[in-house]
Each structure stands twice: as C-alpha cells, then as structure tokens.
Amino acid sequence: MDNKENNIKFNPDVIDIKSMYFDELSKYLEEKGLPLFRAKQLFGWMHEKFTGSVDDMTNLPKSMRELINDEGFMTVSEETRQVSKKDGTIKFLFKLYDGQMVETVFMRYSYGNSICISSQAGCRMGCEFCASTIGGLIRNLSASEMLEQVYAAMRLTGERISNIVIMGTGEPLDNYDNVLRFIRIITDERGYNLSMRNITMSTCGIVPRIYDLAKEKLSITLAISLHAPNDEKRRKLMPIAKKYSISEILDACKNYFELTGRRISFEYSLVKGENDSREDALELSKLLKGINSHVNLIPVNSIEERDFKKGDDKSIQNFKLVLEKNSINVTIRKSVGSDIDAACGQLRRKYSVNV
C-alpha cells in the first residue's frame, strides 16, 4: 500500500479545495493573488491525475503547495482491502478525516472497470434487506470524499475506472447537493472527464428530489429501488414507501424520462416468499407497462442481521420469464463479491475510535 494513502489532511473547519468547481477554485486562488493558469494546473492534478499528495504537484510553487495543504486537501486512508476469490472484486475500507469509514467496491468487467461508491456514512432509509442502514445515518459525505473513493481506488490498483455506480452505503438523494457536485466535477472535461452516461445513481424513491434531478437534465442513469409490485408489500420492506406511493414514484420517473430522455432502471431484489411469486411478476409487469424502463432483478444477498433468503434458480428464471412474456426489458444482475460481503445490500457503515 502506498504510504501516501495514510496521510489524511482535511479539517472540516477550513476550505475543501477538492470539492470546488473549476470556477470556484479559480476565484479562490485569484483572491489569494494567484493567476488563472494555477487553477488549471491544480484542477488537473486533483481531477485528471487524481494525485493523493500535494508534494507530487511539482509544477506548483512551494508556497502554493503549503497553502493547499493548510486549507483542506481531502484524501482518504485505506484501512483494509478484501479481494474476492470468486471473481477478483476488491472491497476497500476507506477511513475519513473524522474516523468514520466507508466501503467502496472495485469490480472488473469485460467492458471496463466499475466502482460502487458510498454517498453517506450510514443511512437512515431503513430498508429491511440492506445492511447499509443498520446503525442509522451518521453524516453526509462531501463531494471530495466521494471523489476520493474513486481516485484512491485508481491510485491503489493502478487501473482506470470507466463506470461509477452510486449504490454503496447511503441514499444519494438524501445528500443531493454534494452528490450533484460530485457528478459535475468528475465529468468536467478539464478533469477526469467521465461521461455522464457511465454514471448510475440509485435511490429508494425520494419523489421531490427525483423531480429536482430531472430539471438538471443530466444524462446519468437513474435506478429506482422498487423491490415490490404494490404499496402494501413495499411498505413491509422499505419504510420510505409509507411516505411515497409507487404511483407517485412512477409519475416522477415519467417526468424524468420526458426531461432527460434517459430510460429508468428499476432495481428489484427477489426475496423468497415475499415478492418473488408468479403473481408478483404479473403485477409488476402490469405496473411497468408502457414505461421506458429496464428491470434489474437482484437475487437477495444474505446479511447476518436478517433472515431473508433468495429463491432457487428456477424460481428466479420463472420470474424473469413472466416479465419477458409481458414485454418488460429485464435482466438478472450477476452477483459479484458476495464472498467478501461486497454484493448489493451487503455494504455497511463502519467506524474507528482511533482518529
């Protein structure tokens, strides 16, 4: 492990330089008496070369590097690393400035490398089948803390990332402003320049924020954690369903498609005996008919605090077949990293008492 990953230099009471948009960074440095080209250099070091140490910014004067260190250059520390023996998936445990820790999953596919990042330390949504919500919400992550999960993973593996899923610990729309800032910075052509089409954001369905996100007209993929074909069953699995009905969510999704042209992805965790019957599949088909969407079936992954189980392969395939016969675009998500608790629903908040 690179020792530079251990050097967390961030104070929440000072300026968070890595979370700044380019224009904000330019204005900030101008106020410090520095020329515009220094902003371009610094932005490139942080977001194009994703350096983890100010000392590596060799074309910046020493006085400027000292300023950056003093005023909030965010890095994270690699606490542990687990590698799946099944598929090579890597789960990083990253330590933040205040001792909180988040899990980040690096996955290799034939089409490129993908990373699943966390948007909060903990989660307050309370979904029954998800380990991320156990222990509740501690705090939101800053844009820089989300960026650093991506950048640190690339520094540590030496490999580029081509796809990002904001599906780790936390509810992204519950940290709306910071998540938007993260997306805009990592897609900035002066930095990492990732295509927005290669970013997927998952939400349990905070309806007002879905409308807000639609107005941004981003070309990211919006994934809705649906997990049930009706409100009654959804309320048993997801507390958010007591606040927003499925019909309200679908109306927001239709609006999202109208404004962005991006089809919706519906995530559906199959829980044996809860939501995986033929009748459930038929009801789901009727519910989604006519909506430009894709259904991602996820055989539920086990977590020690819950006794939810996935059905056998035949029942999962039968559920998929019913959807296909009713003209619903559907796939079964391949589970990766399950042997290191890195699969969907298995990530959780962790913390350290030694800050």
DOTI-251507 format. One record per atom (N, C-alpha, C): x, y, z; residue in three letters. Coordinates in steps of 0.1 Angstrom, whole numbers, plus 5000, padded with zeros to 4 digits. Example, Ala and Ser with C-alpha at 12.3 -4.5 7.8 and 13.67 -1.06 7.14 Angstrom:
REM DOTI-251507
513249435078ala512349555078ala513249675078ala512849785071ser513749895071ser512950005079ser
//
This chain:
REM DOTI-251507
500849885000met500050005000met500950125000met500550224992asp501250354991asp501050425005asp502150465011asn502150535024asn501350665023asn501350725011lys500750855010lys499250845013lys498650725011glu497250705013glu496850715028glu497850715037asn497650715051asn497550865056asn497950955048asn498151095052asn496851175050asn495951175060ile494651245058ile494851385062ile494751475053lys494951615055lys493651695052lys492751695061phe491551765059phe490951805073phe490551935073asn489951985085asn488552045081asn487451995086pro486152045082pro485952195085pro486752255093asp486652395096asp487252485086asp488052425076val488652505066val488152475052val488652535042ile488152525028ile488452385023ile487452325016asp487652195010asp487952214995asp489152224991ile489552264978ile489152164968ile489152034971lys488851934961lys487351924958lys486551984966ser485051994963ser484652114955ser485652194951met485352324944met485152294929met484152354923tyr484052364908tyr485252444903tyr485552434890phe486752504885phe486652654887phe485452704884asp485252854886asp485452894900asp484952814909glu485152844923glu486652844927glu487352744922leu488752734925leu489552854919leu489152894907ser489853004901ser489653134909ser488453154913lys488153274921lys488853264935lys488853154941tyr489553134954tyr491053164952tyr491753114942leu493153134940leu493453284936leu492553334929glu492653474925glu492653564937glu491753534947glu491753614959glu493053594967glu493753484965lys495053464971lys496253524963lys495853594952gly496853654944gly497553574934gly496953454931leu497553364921leu496853374908leu497553354897pro496953364883pro496153244879pro495353264869leu494353164864leu495053034860leu496253034854phe496852914850phe497152824862phe497352874874arg497552794885arg496252714889arg495152764886ala493852694889ala493752574879ala494152594867lys494152484857lys495152374861lys496252424866gln497252324870gln496752244882gln496252314892leu495752244904leu494552154901leu493652204893phe492452124890phe492851994883phe493852004874gly494351894867gly495051794876gly495851844885trp496551754895trp495451674903trp494451744907met493451674916met492551584908met492051624896his490951554890his491251484877his492451524871glu492851454859glu493951344862glu494851384871lys495951294875lys495651224889lys494551274895phe494051224908phe495151194918phe496051284919thr497151274929thr496651274943thr497351194951gly496951184965gly497851264975gly498851334969ser499751414977ser500051544971ser499951654978val500351784973val501851794969val502651714976asp504051714973asp504351664958asp503451594952asp503651544938asp503351654928asp502751764932met502451874923met503651964920met504551904913thr505951964912thr505952094904thr504952124896asn505052244889asn504352364896asn503952344908leu503352444917leu504452494926leu504452624929pro505452684938pro505252624952pro506352624960lys506252564973lys505252644982lys505152774981ser504252854989ser502752814986ser502552784973met501152744969met500852604974met501852514974arg501552374979arg501352384994arg502052465001glu501752485016glu500352535018glu499952635010leu498552685011leu497552575009leu497752494999ile496752384997ile496752295008ile497852255013asn497852165025asn497152225037asn497352355039asp496852415051asp495352445050asp494852455038glu493452495036glu492552385031glu492852255033gly491852155031gly492052065018gly493151995017phe493251895006phe492851765011phe491651715006met491051595010met491651475004met492151385013thr492451245009thr491851145018thr491851025015val491350915024val492450815026val492250735037ser493250635041ser492650495038ser493450415032glu493050275030glu493250205043glu492150155049glu492250085062glu492449935060glu491549885051thr491649735048thr491349715033thr491749605028arg491349565014arg491049415014arg489949385008gln489549245007gln489349214992gln489949094988val489849054974val489048924973val487948934964ser487148814963ser487948704956ser487848584961lys488448464955lys487648414943lys486348454943lys485448414932lys485648484919lys485848624920asp485748704908asp486748824908asp487648834918gly488648934919gly488149074923gly486849084926thr486349214931thr487049254944thr487349384945ile488049434956ile487149524965ile487049504978lys486349594987lys487349664995lys487349804993phe488249885001phe487449945013phe488049945025leu487550025036leu488350145037leu487750265035phe488450395035phe488150465048phe489150525054lys488950605066lys488950755062lys487950825068leu487750965065leu488451045076leu488351175074tyr489151265084tyr488651255098tyr487351225100asp486851215114asp486851075120asp487450985113gly487450845118gly486350755113gly485350815107gln484350735100gln484950665089gln484350545085met484850465074met483750435065met484050425052val483050385042val483650275033val482750185029glu483250075020glu482950115005glu483950074997thr483950104983thr484349984975thr483649954965val483849824958val484349844943val485449784940phe486049794927phe485849664919phe485249674908met484849554900met485349554886met485949444882arg486449434868arg485449364859arg485149424848tyr484249354838tyr484949354824tyr484349284815ser484949284801ser484949414795ser483949504798tyr483849634792tyr484549744799tyr485249704810gly486049804818gly485849794833gly486449874840asn486349874855asn485249954860asn484549904870ser483449984876ser483649994891ser483150104897ile483250124911ile481950164917ile481650104929cys480450134936cys480950214948cys480450344949ile480850434959ile479750464969ile480150504981ser479150544992ser478950694991ser477750734995ser477450884995ser477150935009ser477050845018gln476850885032gln477550785041gln477950835053ala478350735064ala477150695071ala476750575068gly475450515073gly474250555064gly473050525068cys471850555060cys470650555069cys469750645067arg468550655075arg467250595069arg467450535057met466250485049met465650365055met466350275062gly465850165069gly465350045061gly465750025049cys465349915041cys465649785047cys464749695049glu464849575057glu465949485052glu466249475039phe467149375033phe468549435031phe468849555036cys470049615033cys470849645046cys472149605046ala473049615057ala473449765059ala473349845048ser473849985049ser473150065059ser471950035061thr471050115070thr471150085085thr471749965088ile471949925102ile472850015109ile472350075120gly473050175128gly472750315124gly471950335114gly471450465110gly472450555103gly472050685101leu472850775094leu473750855104leu475050865101ile475950945109ile476151085102ile476451085089arg476551215083arg476651195068arg476451305060asn476651305046asn478151315043asn478551265031leu479851275026leu479951395017leu481151465018ser481351575009ser481651524995ser481651614985ala481951574971ala483351524971ala484251584978ser485651544978ser485851404984ser485051364993glu485051234999glu484551124990glu483551164981met483151074971met484151064960met484751174956leu485751174945leu486951094950leu487351104962glu488451034967glu488350884967glu487050834969gln486850694968gln487250644954gln486850724944val487250684930val488750694928val489250814931tyr490650844929tyr491650744937tyr491250724949ala492150634957ala492150494952ala490950444947ala490950314942ala491850304929ala491850404921met492650404909met494150414913met494450494923arg495850504928arg496350374933arg495550304940leu495850184947leu495950064938leu495150064927thr495049944918thr495949974906thr496150104903gly496850134890gly496050124878gly494750114880glu493850084869glu492750204868glu492350234855arg491450334853arg490050284856arg489050374859ile487650334861ile486850404850ile485950324844ser485150374833ser483650384837ser483250324848asn481850334852asn481750354867asn480850434871ile480650464885ile479150434889ile478950364899val477550344904val477550404919val476650494921ile476450554934ile475350464941ile475850354946met474950254952met475450194964met476550254970gly477150204982gly476350244994gly476950265005thr476250305017thr475650445016thr474450455020gly473750585019gly472750605008gly471850705009glu470850734999glu471350864992glu471750854979pro472350974972pro471351094972pro470051074971leu469151194970leu468951254984leu469451184994asp469351245008asp470651335010asp471551325001asn472751405001asn472851474987asn471751534983tyr471551584970tyr472651674965tyr472851784972asp473851894967asp475251834965asp475651754975asn477051704974asn477251604963asn476151524961val476251424950val476251494936val475451594935leu475451664922leu476851734920leu477351784930arg478751844929arg479751744925arg479651624931phe480551514927phe480451474912phe479151464908ile478951424894ile479551534884ile479251654887arg479751764878arg481251774878arg481851754889ile483351764890ile483951644882ile483551524885ile484151404878ile483851394863ile482851474859thr482651474844thr483151604837thr483751684845asp484351814839asp485451774829asp485451834817glu486351804807glu487851844811glu487951934820arg489251974825arg489851884835arg489051784840gly489451694850gly489451544844gly488751464852tyr488751314848tyr487851294835tyr486951384833asn486151384821asn485451254818asn484851194828leu484051074827leu482651114820leu482251034811ser480951054805ser479851034815ser478851124816met477751114825met476950984822met476950934810arg476250814806arg476850694813arg478050714819asn478750604826asn478550604841asn477550694845ile477250704860ile475850664862ile475650584872thr474350534877thr474150574891thr472950644894met472650674907met471450604912met471550534923ser470450454928ser469750534940ser468350524940thr467650594950thr466450504954thr466050504967cys464850434972cys463550504968cys463750624963gly462550694958gly462050814966gly462950914967ile462551044974ile462051124963ile460651124961val459951184950val460351324947val460351424957pro460651564953pro462051574947pro462951494952arg464351504947arg464451444933arg463651354929ile463651294916ile463151404906ile462151484910tyr461751594901tyr462851704900tyr463551724912asp464651824911asp465751774902asp466051644903leu467151584895leu466851594880leu465551574877ala465151574863ala465351714857ala465151824865lys465351954860lys466851984857lys467751904863glu469151924860glu469551874846glu468651784840lys468851734827lys470251674825lys470651594835leu471851514834leu471651394826leu472651344820ser472551214812ser472951094819ser472851104833ile473150984841ile471950884840ile472250764845thr471150664846thr470550674860thr469250684861leu468550684874leu468050544877leu468450484888ala467950354892ala467050364904ala465850314903ile464950324914ile464850184921ile465050184934ser464950064942ser463450044945ser462849954937leu461449934937leu461149814947leu461549694943his461549584952his460249524956his459149574950ala457849524953ala456849574942ala455849494939pro454849534928pro453649614933pro453649634946asn452549714952asn452949784965asn452149874969asp452549954981asp452549874994asp451549784995glu451449705007glu452749625010glu453249554999lys454449475001lys455649565002lys455649674995arg456849764996arg456949825010arg455849855016arg455949915030arg456549825040arg456449695037lys457049595046lys458549585045lys459049625033leu460449615030leu461149745031leu460449855029met461049985027met460250095034met460750155045pro459950255052pro459650375044pro460450405034ile460150525025ile458850505018ile458350385017ala457050355010ala455950405018ala456050435031lys455050495038lys454850645035lys455850705029lys455750845026lys455450865012lys455950785003tyr455750804988tyr455250674982tyr454050684976ser453450564969ser454250534956ser453950404952ile454650364939ile454050454928ile452850484928ser452250574917ser452950714917ser453250764929glu453950894929glu455350884924glu456050764927ile457350744922ile457350734906ile456350654901leu456350634887leu456050764879leu455150844885asp454950974879asp456251064878asp456951054889ala458251124889ala459251064879ala459250934877cys460050874867cys459650904853cys458350914850lys457950954837lys458351094834lys458351184844asn458751324842asn460251324840asn461051234847tyr462451234845tyr462851194831tyr462051094825phe462351044811phe461951154802phe460851224804glu460451334795glu461451444794glu462151474805leu463051594806leu464451554802leu464851424804thr466251384801thr466351284789thr465251214786gly465451114775gly466150994779gly466350974792arg467050864798arg466050764804arg466150644799arg465250544805arg465550514819arg464550464827ile464750444841ile465150294843ile465950274853ser466250134857ser465550104870ser464849994871phe464149964883phe464849844889phe465349864902glu466049754909glu465049674917glu465049544916tyr464049464922tyr464749344929tyr464949354942ser465549244950ser464549134952ser464849014947leu463948904949leu464248834962leu463148834971val463248774984val462248664984val462848544988lys462048424988lys460748434997lys459648414991gly458348414998gly457848555001gly458448654997glu458048795000glu457548864987glu458348854976asn457948934964asn458348864952asn458548724952asp459048654941asp458148554934asp456848564937ser455848474931ser455548514917ser454848424910arg454348444896arg453348564896arg452548564907glu451548674908glu452248814909glu453348814917asp454148934919asp454748974905asp455248884897ala455748914884ala454748974875ala453548914875leu452448964867leu452049104871leu451949124884glu451549254889glu452649364885glu453949324886leu455049414883leu454949444868leu454649344860ser454549364845ser453449474842ser452349454848lys451249554846lys451649694851lys452349694862leu452649824868leu453649904859leu454549834852leu455549904844leu455249914829leu454149854825lys453749854811lys453749994806lys454450014795gly454350154788gly455450244793gly456150214803ile457250294808ile458550254802ile459250354797asn460550324790asn461550294801asn461750164804ser462550124816ser463249994814ser463949954823his464649824824his464649774838his464249654840val464249594853val465449514856val466049534867asn467249464871asn466949374883asn466749244880leu466449154891leu467749124899leu467549134912ile468749104921ile468349004931ile468848874929pro468548774940pro469148824953pro468348834963val468748904976val469948834981val470948924986asn472148874992asn471948865007asn472548765014ser472348745028ser473148845036ser472548895047ile473248965057ile472848905071ile473848915080glu473648835093glu472548885101glu472149015100glu471049065109glu469649025104glu469548975092arg468248945086arg468148805082arg466948745081asp466848615076asp466248595062asp466248705055phe465848705041phe466648605033phe466048525024lys466748435016lys466248445001lys467148414992lys466848414978lys466248284974lys465448284964gly464848164958gly465848084950gly465447964946asp466347884937asp466347944923asp467347894915asp467547944902asp466247934893asp465547824895lys464347804887lys463347914890lys463047944902ser462048054905ser462548184900ser463848214901ile464348344896ile464148354881ile464448244874gln464348244859gln462848254855gln461948184863asn460548194860asn460048334862asn460448404872phe460048544874phe460448634862phe461748614858lys462248684846lys461448654834lys461048524832leu460348484820leu458948544819leu458248564831val456948624831val457048774826val458148844831leu458348984827leu458548984812leu459448904807glu459748904793glu458548874784glu457648784788lys456448754781lys455548864781lys455648964790asn454849074791asn455549204786asn456549174777ser457349284770ser458049384780ser458549334791ile459349414800ile460849374798ile461649484796asn463049464794asn463649424808asn464249314809val464749264822val466049184821val466849194831thr468049114832thr468149074847thr468948974849ile469248924863ile470748974866ile470849054876arg472149104879arg473148994884arg474248994878lys475348894882lys475848944896lys475848864906ser476348904919ser477848884919ser478548994923val480048984924val480449024938val481548964943gly482049004956gly481248954968gly480348854966ser479448814977ser480248744988ser481448684984asp482248614995asp482948705004asp483048835000ile483648935009ile482649045013ile481349005013asp480249095016asp480349225009asp480549214996ala480649334987ala479549344977ala478549254978ala477449254968ala476349344972ala475349364964cys474249454966cys473649424980cys473449534988gly472849525001gly473749485012gly474949455009gln475849395019gln476849505025gln476949615019leu477849725024leu477249785036leu478149825045arg477649885058arg478549995062arg478050075072arg478950185078arg479850115088arg481050165088lys482050125098lys482750245104lys483250225115tyr483850345122tyr485150305130tyr485850405133ser487050385142ser487050475153ser487550425165val487550515176val488950585177val489850535169asn491150595169asn491350695157asn491050825159val491150915149val492450985149val
//
